[in-house]
Amino acid sequence: MRILVADDEPLIIDLLTEYLGAAGHEVASAYDAKSLIAMVESDPPELVFFDINMPGIKDSLSPNIVIPPALKNIPIVAVTGTDSEKLYKMGLPAGIQVLAKPIDFAEVDAIIAKIAGAA
């Protein structure tokens, strides 16, 4: 599966990229929302894992989450240290999966299996 990992924390990108690559996935990374959007628009992946609190997705001045329109037709997983109930109150669309930090790789596998099964 072609997967894009986007986070402003290099350690999270390294962990997910190494794990997903070892599992046989083709993985690309973005370190900010602008790069995430550009990569999705130029070569859409089959799945995106991204930090919901990354600048450009959720600004510190606003509690609202803004999902870029470029991600509209791609399965996305919000990677976050924020409680999922709070995220949905902040405007996270109901169809978006939430992956809590610290990352549980068994949960990553379950999410990918679910999305692959739905495709």
Secondary structure, DSSP 8 states (H G I E B T S, - for coil): -EEEEE-S-HHHHHHHHHHHHHTT-EEEEESSHHHHHHHHHHS--SEEEEETTSTTTS-TT-------GGGTTS-EEEEESS-HHHHHHTT--TT-EEEESS--HHHHHHHHHHHHHH-
